[in-house]
């Protein structure tokens, strides 16, 4: 094709499986995942700093460890896709190629944590054995990837597949329409599992389908839990108990809790001056989110909160009176020292180190929680006159970063399409996150919950540490997990069926970790769950215009937010000038583009 050039031994261990990749990072009910890739904004293209991304991705494996292989709902159309059955093909899918073929693959990886020798993993060995697919891999670290991806496109040297791609909808539309990316919509007749998932989750179909009807890339479909909470924020129950305080439900109660944390010896170490009530770091804006939700603005980024109204008209939350009231509250916290004074200049690592030392009472962490999991609670938004119910915001089932795409010039388009279809089966979902039962792990029952046990296989392979075994031998982390489902009999599914009282058992606390804390937060009486703004698509004409407008507006919003909260700009006196500057930058035209894209999304 001629293309135009344009520019529980192992429950804890298994939490690593969801560490980095785009869907798990939505949390998707998958235990232990604070995927830093979840950096999509309320605006579909929100930004989070590369530093925060890297730190979050590298730390997330340590997060207390929950249900490791949340994979397993009904396999749906899997049988329909079965191949010839030659060799020792997949039980549920069959072989893709009777004679083993080699596909070239380019993928990102996080340096120093997981193996980059993908071919040596049980996952990739089994793909060859079961499916007849061998991969010739080129792996690039997070810093290398953006330039390598651009170079692959510009040089006409794109491999058959790219994975863990972190492509925005803008990238996908551009590269797809310029002829670089395979259009999978041509192969839906041999992708019954994908078709079934699109029928089950129409929002996923709307997300991956271009405005011209093409499917150029796949984001992660999170079917793994009813709830896919935007990064949970933890409040120290230990500090509350030390001061005889109740869990705050209203914003006023939350303020009083932070004030008590500051003025009293909340951590009980004898020093009443070493506590940081609320932690915040430069670009690590997640602790702000429950406060923002308390004002009826349901964002998941540092700025640019698109809000559909009842008539589906789009407004920018950052320009509303609700947001102005939010800024006043944040200004009050900053002025009174209820958040760290260096909140907008310090790093995540610096604040998290203090958190690990029991010096921060309210914080979002990608590391393990200090102390016992019972020492912490996950907070919902607090009630205010602007939002009279407690609210928690969860990700849409379709994530707005794209994980897998293929070359339009691949010599094996049907095999590529069928491999992607395999990833939408139960077996494929598990393979991408946990490996294969009987090859890398066994399922063992404990306290009525099926748990993944890697230990016998780790020992047989000569590994003293199952974490090392998982990271170095079991899977190529984050390469192919685009479909997340709950493993039947696993912790996520079992917790759904438990009563409030049963969830508080010692056994479930020990197994559940922060997955349990999230479940408890969502289950609280009166809590309303809100989905984030969906991933929408733009026309080619809109893309070119939107890119500059969005960047200018977003950057100004972030700068103005810091200035308002720190007092550099008076909120009331500077509000009109703030709105005028947004108009000058081009907000009105940007919102026209957003409205058109949202209307098309609703139409799909």
Secondary structure, 3 states (H helix, E strand, C coil): CCCCCCCCCCHHHHHHHHCCCCCHHHCCCCCCCCCCCCCCCCCCCCCCCHHHHHHHHHHHHHCCCCCCCCCCCCCCCHHHHCCCCCCCCCCCCCCCCCCCEEEEEEEEECCCCCCCCHHHCHHHHHHHHHHCEEEEEEEEEHHHHHHHHHHHHHCCCCCCEEECCCECHHHHHHHHHCCCECCHHHHHHHCHHHHHHHHHCHHHHHHHCCCCCCCCEEEEEEECCCCCECCCCEEEHHHHHHCCCCCCCEHHHHHHHHHHHHHCCCCCCCCCCCCEEECCECCECHHHHHHHHHCCCCCCCCCCCEEECCCCCEEEHHHCHHHHHHHHHHHHHHHCCCECCCCCCCCHHHHHHHHHCCCEEEECCCCCCCCCHHHEEECCCCECCCCCCCEEEECCCEEEEEEEEEECCCCCHHHHHHHHHHCCCHHHHHHHHCCCECCCEEEEEECCEEEEECHHHHHHCCCCCHHHHHHHHHCCCCCCCCEEECCCCCHHHHHHCCCHHHHCCHHHHHHHHHHHHHHHHHHCCCCEEEECCCCCCCCHHHHHHHHHHHHHHHHHHHHHHHHHHHCCCCHHHHHHHHHHHHHHHCHHHHHHHHHHHHHHHHHC
